[in-house]
Amino acid sequence: MTKPTDAQQTSLNDITDLQQLIDRLKPLHIILSQNSYVKDTTRRLKRIIDDADSQPIFLFLGKERVGKTTLINSLLGRELLEDNKNQPTNINTFLRYGEEECIKAIFLDGMVATFDISKLHLLTVSDTYSAQIIREHLDFIEVYIKHDLLKAVTLIDSTALEVGNNNTAYFSHSLIQRVDEVFWVLRNGSPATVDEVNLLNKLETFNIQPHIILNGIDESTSDVEQSFASEKARYGNKAGEFLGVSALNALKARKTNDTQLLIDSNITHLSQLIYRLVEDKQKKTRHVTELFIHWLERLRKEIEVIPTREPYISALENVERYQSDSEYEFSRQQRDLVLLTSYEEEYQNVSTVFKDVQTLYQLLQKLASDLYLRDSLVEKYEEMAVLYQKNVRDYRKLHVDYSMEYSRLEKQYKKLTGKPLTFPIANNEMESLIIERIHSLNKLQKQCEEKLEFIKKYEVFVSENLYTVQNRLNELAAQRLKTIITQVSDLNLQRKTERVHLRSYADKLAEFNCIVEAQGFLRDAIMPHLLNGAFPITEQEKYHVQNTIECICAVDLTHQALYNRLNIAEPDDLLVQLEFDSKYKLNGLSLTESDVKSDIPELPKYIEI
């Protein structure tokens, strides 16, 4: 068996190291997926894993109308992507290998939709209203086609460079971080602008050396070699390979099977360069490792602020308060017991509110003391009943006054005549004092008569409206009992809601346990592998990795024991406990007309003189 060369062995080692790193990142992603707080960071880790686990990604970058789309079409040997000079590509398009041709649209919110390949125009260059609406929510699209080149590499047809701040062309930094190689496409005869050169300088700070592709070498009368020399002088060691091609001639040659034209187009050299770059496994390993180091720094920043931000603060405070204060739950139980006793006493009082009411006077006393027994109907009846009883009292007082005055008349008459008082009285037996007393008696009799008229009027009202008001009072008492039941239900609901909130706090706190698990996994599985493995990273980067993971692990989120001790018991159902309805039946008011009528002395007779 032939032994592998040193270069082959190095490549195999790089593949092994990269695969081992990916195998460790996958369970880390699963662990972190349990926490929504680091959702975006977890999604970024998933993207690193997916990109590392697939073939290399090569990005074609450049300003408008330099031929990026045509160049990719020429590599694929078909006009798959629409090349429209008036409508450039509007969405970053990933071209991947697939046995069945289709499009996957990845939206900004993470949703993925699959389309037929015929919809490619709609998603990339169409300027219709519906296409614009779709693209507003798109992150990127993936086009799957069956082509041998795509078995080895994923190509990205990118949107055009935009003019950014400080005279520097702008392109999505997050997308550039994902790719393994960048092909910077320029148009022959149209040198890179100052904005583009500034972006090239910026890419150098990210350790990215794009390869310069000079497209349209057939379209300019200028010397291609001279153009290359001029561009190389501008970029120096900031760029990688330099290659001139004619994408249009390459497409034309494939249509006409013109071999010489295909060779002259130099497209085969670009294909060879792509395959050669794909074979550089160490670079891919280096790239993935760099991405993970940057990701670790992002994770560190997020984890370090967890203990100082919501929802962690509220979750921890509420769980610790419930768990640490042994008197807290007891005091709540005592409070609930007092409230419950109060409700039961009130329910019992209301259910027996009419138990001892047997007269109108007793009813009026209840109405004066229990405000829940009042409404407009009851208050009108109460007003008339009070007037009725007042007039009865006045009549009785007048009647007593009349009796006393009559008694004095009898005594005086007997003293004067020696005979008992009888009527009629002879004129010769009457003195002025007796006449005066008779006038006084008649005056009182007249007042009694007037009062009696009032009494009869009010008595009619009180009697006729008794049963209507009585039914209403029973309704008001029943409503009050329902209100008390509602208040107990509200207390019941509040107690349950408090448990629900507490349980949600406990669940939220438990959600951070996966962060604790991730800390241990980083410390025990990831860090030794990066520090002791044959990864293409410097000693300074190893120190940075170790320091970052130690900072991540230094954040104390270990509250699992606290959560395990937490016993959130469901409160007893107060309504079931009390059974108000069965214990206390409402004793309704049941007066009759005779109960509300007062006993009234007979009207005195008028004394004729």
C-alpha positions as CSV (number, residue, x, y, z in Angstrom):
1,M,0.0,0.0,0.0
2,T,1.3,3.4,-1.0
3,K,1.9,5.7,2.0
4,P,0.3,9.2,1.7
5,T,2.6,12.1,1.1
6,D,3.3,14.7,3.8
7,A,0.9,17.1,2.1
8,Q,-1.8,14.5,1.9
9,Q,-1.3,13.5,5.5
10,T,-1.6,17.1,6.6
11,S,-4.8,17.4,4.6
12,L,-6.2,14.3,6.3
13,N,-5.2,15.6,9.7
14,D,-7.0,18.9,9.0
15,I,-10.1,17.0,7.9
16,T,-10.0,14.9,11.1
17,D,-9.5,18.0,13.4
18,L,-12.3,19.9,11.7
19,Q,-14.7,17.0,11.9
20,Q,-13.9,16.5,15.6
21,L,-14.5,20.1,16.2
22,I,-17.9,19.9,14.4
23,D,-18.8,16.8,16.4
24,R,-18.2,18.8,19.6
25,L,-20.1,21.9,18.4
26,K,-23.3,19.9,17.6
27,P,-24.1,18.9,21.2
28,L,-23.1,22.4,22.3
29,H,-25.8,23.7,20.0
30,I,-28.4,21.3,21.3
31,I,-27.6,22.3,24.9
32,L,-27.9,26.1,24.1
33,S,-31.1,25.6,22.1
34,Q,-33.0,25.1,25.3
35,N,-32.5,28.8,26.3
36,S,-34.4,31.5,24.4
37,Y,-32.2,34.3,25.8
38,V,-29.2,33.3,23.6
39,K,-31.5,32.3,20.7
40,D,-29.7,34.5,18.1
41,T,-26.3,33.4,19.3
42,T,-27.4,29.8,19.1
43,R,-28.6,30.3,15.6
44,R,-25.2,31.7,14.6
45,L,-23.6,28.6,16.0
46,K,-25.9,26.4,14.0
47,R,-24.9,28.3,10.9
48,I,-21.2,27.8,11.6
49,I,-21.8,24.1,12.1
50,D,-23.8,23.8,8.9
51,D,-21.2,25.7,6.8
52,A,-18.4,23.7,8.3
53,D,-20.2,20.4,7.8
54,S,-20.8,21.2,4.1
55,Q,-18.5,21.9,1.2
56,P,-16.6,25.3,1.1
57,I,-18.5,28.5,0.3
58,F,-17.1,30.8,-2.4
59,L,-18.5,34.4,-2.7
60,F,-18.4,36.4,-5.9
61,L,-18.3,40.0,-4.9
62,G,-18.3,43.3,-6.9
63,K,-20.2,46.4,-8.0
64,E,-23.1,46.5,-10.4
65,R,-22.6,45.3,-14.0
66,V,-19.2,43.7,-13.6
67,G,-20.6,40.3,-14.7
68,K,-20.8,38.3,-11.4
69,T,-24.0,36.6,-12.5
70,T,-22.8,35.9,-16.0
71,L,-19.5,34.5,-14.6
72,I,-21.4,32.0,-12.4
73,N,-23.6,31.0,-15.3
74,S,-20.5,30.4,-17.4
75,L,-19.0,28.2,-14.6
76,L,-22.3,26.2,-14.6
77,G,-22.5,26.0,-18.4
78,R,-26.1,27.3,-18.5
79,E,-28.0,30.6,-18.1
80,L,-29.5,29.6,-14.8
81,L,-29.4,33.0,-13.1
82,E,-31.1,35.9,-15.0
83,D,-28.6,38.5,-16.2
84,N,-30.5,41.7,-16.6
85,K,-28.5,44.9,-17.1
86,N,-31.5,47.1,-16.1
87,Q,-32.3,45.0,-13.0
88,P,-29.3,43.6,-11.0
89,T,-29.5,40.7,-8.6
90,N,-31.5,41.8,-5.6
91,I,-30.9,38.9,-3.1
92,N,-27.8,37.0,-2.1
93,T,-28.1,33.6,-3.9
94,F,-26.4,30.4,-2.7
95,L,-26.0,27.8,-5.4
96,R,-25.8,24.3,-3.9
97,Y,-25.8,20.7,-5.3
98,G,-29.1,19.0,-5.4
99,E,-30.5,15.9,-7.3
100,E,-33.8,17.7,-7.6
101,E,-33.8,21.3,-8.7
102,C,-35.6,23.7,-6.4
103,I,-35.3,27.0,-4.5
104,K,-35.3,27.4,-0.7
105,A,-36.1,30.9,0.5
106,I,-34.7,31.7,4.0
107,F,-36.6,34.6,5.6
108,L,-35.3,37.0,8.3
109,D,-37.4,35.4,11.0
110,G,-35.9,31.9,10.3
111,M,-38.9,30.6,8.3
112,V,-37.9,28.5,5.2
113,A,-40.1,28.2,2.1
114,T,-39.5,26.0,-0.9
115,F,-40.2,27.1,-4.5
116,D,-40.0,25.6,-8.0
117,I,-36.9,26.5,-9.9
118,S,-39.1,28.5,-12.3
119,K,-39.6,31.1,-9.5
120,L,-36.0,32.1,-9.5
121,H,-36.7,35.2,-11.6
122,L,-39.4,36.3,-9.1
123,L,-37.0,36.1,-6.1
124,T,-33.8,37.6,-7.7
125,V,-34.5,40.3,-10.3
126,S,-38.3,40.8,-10.7
127,D,-39.4,44.3,-9.9
128,T,-43.1,43.5,-9.4
129,Y,-44.9,44.6,-6.2
130,S,-45.3,41.0,-4.9
131,A,-41.6,40.3,-5.6
132,Q,-40.5,43.4,-3.7
133,I,-42.8,42.4,-0.7
134,I,-41.2,38.9,-0.6
135,R,-37.6,40.3,-0.8
136,E,-38.3,42.7,2.0
137,H,-38.5,39.8,4.4
138,L,-35.9,37.5,2.7
139,D,-32.4,36.9,4.2
140,F,-31.1,34.9,1.3
141,I,-32.1,32.1,-1.1
142,E,-30.5,28.7,-1.9
143,V,-30.8,27.3,-5.4
144,Y,-30.2,23.6,-5.7
145,I,-29.1,22.2,-9.1
146,K,-27.4,19.1,-10.3
147,H,-23.9,20.1,-11.4
148,D,-20.5,18.4,-10.6
149,L,-18.8,21.7,-9.6
150,L,-21.4,22.2,-6.8
151,K,-20.5,18.8,-5.4
152,A,-17.3,20.4,-4.3
153,V,-18.2,24.0,-3.6
154,T,-21.2,26.3,-2.9
155,L,-21.1,29.5,-5.0
156,I,-22.8,32.8,-3.9
157,D,-24.1,35.3,-6.5
158,S,-24.1,38.4,-4.3
159,T,-26.0,41.7,-4.5
160,A,-23.9,44.6,-5.7
161,L,-21.6,46.5,-3.4
162,E,-23.1,49.6,-1.8
163,V,-21.5,53.0,-1.1
164,G,-20.9,53.0,2.7
165,N,-19.4,55.4,5.3
166,N,-16.0,56.9,5.0
167,N,-15.8,56.3,1.3
168,T,-15.8,52.5,1.9
169,A,-17.9,50.1,-0.1
170,Y,-20.3,48.1,2.1
171,F,-21.2,44.5,2.0
172,S,-22.8,42.2,4.7
173,H,-20.1,41.4,7.2
174,S,-22.0,38.5,8.6
175,L,-22.1,36.9,5.1
176,I,-18.4,37.5,4.4
177,Q,-17.6,35.8,7.7
178,R,-19.4,32.7,6.5
179,V,-17.5,32.2,3.2
180,D,-14.2,30.4,2.7
181,E,-13.0,32.3,-0.3
182,V,-13.9,35.7,-1.9
183,F,-13.7,36.3,-5.7
184,W,-13.6,40.0,-6.3
185,V,-15.0,40.6,-9.8
186,L,-13.8,43.7,-11.8
187,R,-14.6,44.8,-15.3
188,N,-11.6,44.9,-17.7
189,G,-10.9,48.5,-18.4
190,S,-12.8,49.8,-15.3
191,P,-10.4,49.8,-12.3
192,A,-11.7,49.4,-8.8
193,T,-13.0,52.6,-7.3
194,V,-11.6,54.2,-4.1
195,D,-14.6,52.8,-2.2
196,E,-13.7,49.3,-3.4
197,V,-10.0,49.7,-2.5
198,N,-11.0,50.9,1.0
199,L,-13.2,47.8,1.5
200,L,-10.3,45.7,0.3
201,N,-8.1,47.2,3.0
202,K,-10.9,46.6,5.5
203,L,-11.1,42.9,4.5
204,E,-7.4,42.6,5.2
205,T,-8.1,43.3,8.9
206,F,-10.3,40.2,8.9
207,N,-7.5,38.1,7.3
208,I,-9.4,37.9,4.0
209,Q,-7.5,38.0,0.8
210,P,-9.9,38.1,-2.1
211,H,-8.9,36.7,-5.5
212,I,-9.2,39.3,-8.3
213,I,-11.2,38.2,-11.4
214,L,-10.9,40.5,-14.3
215,N,-14.0,39.9,-16.4
216,G,-14.4,40.9,-20.1
217,I,-10.9,40.4,-21.3
218,D,-12.3,40.2,-24.8
219,E,-14.2,43.5,-24.6
220,S,-11.3,46.1,-24.2
221,T,-8.6,47.2,-26.5
222,S,-6.3,47.8,-23.5
223,D,-3.5,45.3,-22.8
224,V,-4.8,42.7,-20.3
225,E,-1.4,42.1,-18.9
226,Q,-0.9,45.9,-18.4
227,S,-4.3,46.0,-16.6
228,F,-3.2,43.2,-14.3
229,A,0.1,44.9,-13.5
230,S,-1.8,48.1,-12.7
231,E,-4.3,46.4,-10.4
232,K,-1.6,44.3,-8.7
233,A,0.3,47.5,-8.0
234,R,-2.7,49.0,-6.3
235,Y,-3.5,46.0,-4.1
236,G,-0.1,44.5,-3.3
237,N,-0.3,41.5,-1.0
238,K,-3.9,42.4,0.0
239,A,-5.2,40.1,-2.8
240,G,-4.7,36.5,-3.6
241,E,-4.8,35.1,-7.2
242,F,-5.3,37.3,-10.3
243,L,-7.1,35.9,-13.3
244,G,-8.7,37.3,-16.4
245,V,-11.8,35.7,-18.0
246,S,-14.5,36.3,-20.6
247,A,-17.7,35.1,-19.1
248,L,-19.7,35.9,-22.3
249,N,-17.3,34.0,-24.5
250,A,-17.4,31.1,-22.2
251,L,-21.2,30.9,-22.4
252,K,-21.1,31.4,-26.2
253,A,-18.5,28.6,-26.5
254,R,-20.6,26.2,-24.5
255,K,-23.6,26.9,-26.7
256,T,-21.6,26.4,-30.0
257,N,-19.3,23.7,-28.7
258,D,-16.4,26.0,-29.7
259,T,-13.4,24.4,-27.8
260,Q,-10.9,27.1,-28.7
261,L,-13.2,29.9,-27.7
262,L,-13.8,28.1,-24.4
263,I,-10.0,27.9,-23.9
264,D,-9.5,31.6,-24.8
265,S,-12.3,32.6,-22.3
266,N,-10.0,31.3,-19.5
267,I,-13.1,29.9,-17.7
268,T,-11.4,26.5,-17.3
269,H,-8.6,28.2,-15.4
270,L,-11.2,29.7,-13.0
271,S,-12.7,26.2,-12.5
272,Q,-9.2,24.8,-11.9
273,L,-8.5,27.6,-9.4
274,I,-11.8,26.8,-7.6
275,Y,-11.0,23.1,-7.3
276,R,-7.4,23.9,-6.1
277,L,-8.7,26.2,-3.4
278,V,-11.3,23.5,-2.4
279,E,-8.4,21.1,-1.7
280,D,-6.9,23.5,0.9
281,K,-8.5,21.8,3.9
282,Q,-6.2,23.6,6.3
283,K,-7.6,26.9,5.3
284,K,-11.2,25.8,5.8
285,T,-10.2,24.4,9.2
286,R,-8.6,27.7,10.0
287,H,-11.6,29.6,8.8
288,V,-14.1,27.6,10.9
289,T,-11.9,27.9,13.9
290,E,-11.7,31.7,13.5
291,L,-15.5,31.8,13.2
292,F,-15.9,29.8,16.4
293,I,-13.4,32.0,18.3
294,H,-15.4,35.1,17.3
295,W,-18.6,33.3,18.3
296,L,-17.1,32.4,21.7
297,E,-16.5,36.1,22.3
298,R,-20.1,36.9,21.4
299,L,-21.3,34.2,23.8
300,R,-19.1,35.6,26.6
301,K,-20.7,39.0,26.2
302,E,-24.2,37.6,26.3
303,I,-23.6,35.3,29.3
304,E,-21.8,38.0,31.4
305,V,-24.9,40.3,31.3
306,I,-27.4,37.6,32.1
307,P,-27.3,38.0,35.9
308,T,-27.9,41.8,35.5
309,R,-30.8,41.7,33.1
310,E,-34.4,40.5,32.8
311,P,-35.8,37.9,32.8
312,Y,-33.1,36.4,35.0
313,I,-33.2,39.0,37.7
314,S,-37.0,38.7,38.4
315,A,-36.9,34.9,38.1
316,L,-34.1,34.6,40.7
317,E,-35.5,37.2,43.1
318,N,-38.9,35.7,43.2
319,V,-37.7,32.1,43.6
320,E,-35.2,33.0,46.2
321,R,-37.8,35.0,48.2
322,Y,-40.2,32.1,48.1
323,Q,-37.5,29.6,49.0
324,S,-35.4,31.5,51.6
325,D,-38.1,33.2,53.6
326,S,-39.6,30.4,55.7
327,E,-42.2,32.8,57.2
328,Y,-43.3,34.1,53.9
329,E,-45.6,31.3,52.8
330,F,-46.9,30.8,56.4
331,S,-47.8,34.5,56.6
332,R,-49.6,34.2,53.3
333,Q,-51.6,31.2,54.6
334,Q,-52.5,33.2,57.7
335,R,-53.6,36.1,55.6
336,D,-55.8,33.8,53.5
337,L,-57.3,32.2,56.6
338,V,-58.2,35.6,58.0
339,L,-59.8,36.7,54.7
340,L,-61.6,33.4,54.4
341,T,-63.0,33.7,58.0
342,S,-64.2,37.2,57.2
343,Y,-66.0,36.0,54.1
344,E,-67.6,33.2,55.9
345,E,-68.9,35.4,58.7
346,E,-70.3,37.9,56.2
347,Y,-72.0,35.1,54.2
348,Q,-73.5,33.7,57.4
349,N,-74.7,37.2,58.4
350,V,-76.3,37.9,55.0
351,S,-78.0,34.5,54.9
352,T,-79.7,35.2,58.3
353,V,-80.2,39.0,57.8
354,F,-84.0,38.6,57.9
355,K,-84.2,35.8,60.4
356,D,-85.4,38.0,63.3
357,V,-87.3,40.6,61.2
358,Q,-91.0,40.3,62.2
359,T,-92.1,43.9,62.1
360,L,-91.8,47.0,60.0
361,Y,-89.7,48.7,62.6
362,Q,-87.2,45.8,62.7
363,L,-87.1,45.9,58.9
364,L,-86.3,49.6,58.9
365,Q,-83.5,49.0,61.3
366,K,-81.9,46.4,59.0
367,L,-82.2,48.7,56.0
368,A,-80.4,51.5,58.0
369,S,-77.5,49.2,59.0
370,D,-77.0,46.9,55.9
371,L,-76.3,49.1,52.9
372,Y,-76.3,46.2,50.4
373,L,-80.1,46.1,50.9
374,R,-80.7,49.4,49.2
375,D,-81.8,50.5,45.8
376,S,-84.3,53.1,44.5
377,L,-87.3,50.9,45.0
378,V,-86.3,50.0,48.5
379,E,-85.4,53.5,49.5
380,K,-88.8,54.9,48.3
381,Y,-90.5,52.2,50.4
382,E,-88.3,53.0,53.3
383,E,-89.1,56.7,53.1
384,M,-92.9,56.1,53.2
385,A,-92.5,53.5,56.0
386,V,-90.5,56.0,58.1
387,L,-93.2,58.6,57.6
388,Y,-95.9,56.1,58.5
389,Q,-94.2,55.2,61.7
390,K,-93.5,58.8,62.6
391,N,-97.2,59.7,62.1
392,V,-98.2,56.7,64.3
393,R,-95.9,57.9,67.0
394,D,-97.2,61.5,66.7
395,Y,-100.8,60.2,66.9
396,R,-100.1,58.1,69.9
397,K,-98.5,61.1,71.7
398,L,-101.5,63.2,70.9
399,H,-103.8,60.5,72.0
400,V,-101.9,60.3,75.4
401,D,-102.2,64.1,75.7
402,Y,-105.9,63.9,75.1
403,S,-106.4,61.2,77.7
404,M,-104.5,63.2,80.3
405,E,-106.4,66.3,79.6
406,Y,-109.7,64.4,79.8
407,S,-108.7,63.0,83.2
408,R,-108.0,66.4,84.5
409,L,-111.4,67.5,83.3
410,E,-113.1,64.7,85.1
411,K,-111.3,65.5,88.4
412,Q,-112.2,69.2,88.2
413,Y,-115.8,68.5,87.4
414,K,-116.2,66.1,90.3
415,K,-114.6,68.6,92.6
416,L,-117.0,71.4,91.6
417,T,-120.2,69.3,91.4
418,G,-119.5,66.3,93.6
419,K,-120.8,64.2,90.7
420,P,-119.0,62.2,88.0
421,L,-118.6,63.7,84.6
422,T,-121.4,62.9,82.2
423,F,-122.5,64.4,78.9
424,P,-124.2,66.6,78.0
425,I,-123.3,69.0,80.8
426,A,-125.9,71.5,81.9
427,N,-125.0,75.1,81.3
428,N,-125.4,76.1,84.9
429,E,-122.8,73.5,85.9
430,M,-120.1,74.8,83.5
431,E,-117.6,77.4,84.5
432,S,-115.2,79.1,82.3
433,L,-112.3,76.8,83.2
434,I,-114.3,73.7,82.3
435,I,-115.2,75.3,79.0
436,E,-111.6,76.1,78.3
437,R,-110.6,72.5,79.0
438,I,-113.3,71.2,76.7
439,H,-111.9,73.4,73.9
440,S,-108.4,72.1,74.5
441,L,-109.7,68.5,74.3
442,N,-111.5,69.2,71.0
443,K,-108.3,70.8,69.6
444,L,-106.3,67.6,70.5
445,Q,-109.1,65.5,69.0
446,K,-108.9,67.5,65.8
447,Q,-105.1,67.0,65.6
448,C,-105.6,63.2,66.2
449,E,-108.1,63.1,63.4
450,E,-105.7,64.8,61.0
451,K,-102.8,62.5,61.9
452,L,-105.0,59.5,61.5
453,E,-105.7,60.6,57.9
454,F,-102.0,60.7,57.2
455,I,-101.5,57.3,58.8
456,K,-104.2,55.7,56.6
457,K,-102.5,57.1,53.5
458,Y,-99.1,55.8,54.4
459,E,-100.5,52.5,55.6
460,V,-102.1,51.9,52.2
461,F,-98.7,52.5,50.5
462,V,-96.8,50.3,52.9
463,S,-99.3,47.5,52.7
464,E,-99.8,47.5,48.9
465,N,-96.0,47.6,48.1
466,L,-94.9,45.2,50.8
467,Y,-94.6,42.1,48.7
468,T,-92.9,43.8,45.8
469,V,-90.3,45.3,48.1
470,Q,-90.0,42.1,50.0
471,N,-89.1,40.2,46.8
472,R,-86.6,42.8,45.9
473,L,-85.0,42.7,49.3
474,N,-84.6,38.9,49.0
475,E,-83.0,39.4,45.6
476,L,-80.6,41.9,47.0
477,A,-79.6,39.5,49.8
478,A,-79.1,36.7,47.3
479,Q,-77.0,39.0,45.1
480,R,-74.9,39.8,48.1
481,L,-74.3,36.1,48.7
482,K,-73.2,35.7,45.1
483,T,-70.9,38.7,45.5
484,I,-69.2,37.0,48.5
485,I,-68.8,33.8,46.5
486,T,-67.2,35.9,43.7
487,Q,-64.8,37.5,46.2
488,V,-63.8,34.1,47.4
489,S,-63.4,33.0,43.8
490,D,-61.2,36.0,43.1
491,L,-59.1,35.2,46.2
492,N,-58.9,31.6,44.9
493,L,-57.8,32.8,41.4
494,Q,-55.3,35.2,42.9
495,R,-53.7,32.4,45.0
496,K,-53.5,30.2,41.9
497,T,-52.2,33.0,39.7
498,E,-49.4,33.7,42.3
499,R,-48.5,30.0,42.0
500,V,-48.6,30.2,38.2
501,H,-46.3,33.2,38.2
502,L,-44.0,31.6,40.7
503,R,-43.8,28.4,38.7
504,S,-43.1,30.5,35.5
505,Y,-40.3,32.2,37.4
506,A,-38.9,28.8,38.5
507,D,-39.2,27.5,34.9
508,K,-37.5,30.6,33.6
509,L,-34.7,30.1,36.1
510,A,-34.4,26.4,35.2
511,E,-34.1,27.4,31.6
512,F,-30.7,28.9,32.4
513,N,-29.5,25.5,33.6
514,C,-28.6,24.7,30.0
515,I,-26.1,27.6,30.2
516,V,-24.5,26.0,33.2
517,E,-24.3,22.7,31.2
518,A,-22.9,24.6,28.2
519,Q,-20.2,26.2,30.5
520,G,-19.1,22.7,31.6
521,F,-19.1,21.4,28.1
522,L,-17.0,24.3,26.9
523,R,-14.6,23.8,29.7
524,D,-14.3,20.0,29.5
525,A,-14.9,19.1,25.9
526,I,-14.2,22.2,23.7
527,M,-11.3,23.9,25.4
528,P,-8.9,20.9,25.7
529,H,-9.6,20.0,22.1
530,L,-8.7,23.5,20.8
531,L,-5.7,24.0,23.0
532,N,-4.2,20.5,22.6
533,G,-5.2,19.7,19.0
534,A,-3.3,20.5,15.9
535,F,-5.4,23.4,14.9
536,P,-3.9,26.2,12.7
537,I,-4.2,28.8,15.5
538,T,-1.5,30.9,17.2
539,E,-0.4,30.7,20.8
540,Q,-2.0,34.1,21.3
541,E,-5.3,32.8,19.9
542,K,-5.1,29.8,22.2
543,Y,-4.6,32.1,25.2
544,H,-7.6,34.1,24.0
545,V,-9.8,31.0,23.7
546,Q,-8.8,29.8,27.2
547,N,-9.4,33.2,28.7
548,T,-12.8,33.6,26.9
549,I,-14.0,30.2,28.1
550,E,-12.8,30.8,31.6
551,C,-14.8,34.2,31.6
552,I,-17.9,32.3,30.4
553,C,-17.5,29.7,33.1
554,A,-16.9,32.4,35.8
555,V,-20.5,33.6,35.5
556,D,-22.4,31.8,38.3
557,L,-25.8,30.6,37.2
558,T,-25.7,27.4,39.2
559,H,-29.2,27.5,40.8
560,Q,-30.3,24.0,40.0
561,A,-30.1,22.9,43.7
562,L,-32.3,25.9,44.6
563,Y,-34.8,25.0,42.0
564,N,-34.8,21.3,43.0
565,R,-35.7,22.3,46.6
566,L,-38.5,24.5,45.4
567,N,-41.8,22.9,46.2
568,I,-44.6,24.9,44.7
569,A,-47.7,23.3,46.1
570,E,-51.0,24.0,44.4
571,P,-53.3,25.9,46.9
572,D,-56.5,24.2,48.1
573,D,-59.7,25.2,46.4
574,L,-61.4,27.6,48.9
575,L,-64.8,27.1,47.4
576,V,-64.6,23.4,47.9
577,Q,-63.3,23.9,51.4
578,L,-66.1,26.2,52.5
579,E,-69.2,24.9,50.8
580,F,-71.1,28.1,51.6
581,D,-74.2,27.1,49.7
582,S,-74.8,23.9,51.7
583,K,-73.8,25.4,55.1
584,Y,-75.8,28.6,55.0
585,K,-79.2,28.8,53.3
586,L,-80.7,32.2,52.8
587,N,-83.6,32.9,55.2
588,G,-85.8,35.2,53.1
589,L,-87.9,38.0,54.3
590,S,-91.5,36.9,54.7
591,L,-93.7,39.6,56.3
592,T,-97.4,39.9,55.9
593,E,-99.6,43.0,55.8
594,S,-100.5,42.6,59.5
595,D,-96.9,42.5,60.4
596,V,-96.3,46.0,59.0
597,K,-99.5,47.7,60.4
598,S,-99.2,49.4,63.7
599,D,-101.8,49.1,66.5
600,I,-103.5,52.5,66.8
601,P,-105.8,53.7,69.6
602,E,-109.3,54.6,68.5
603,L,-109.9,58.2,67.6
604,P,-111.4,60.2,70.5
605,K,-114.8,61.7,70.1
606,Y,-115.5,65.3,69.7
607,I,-117.2,66.9,72.7
608,E,-120.2,69.0,71.9
609,I,-120.9,72.0,74.2
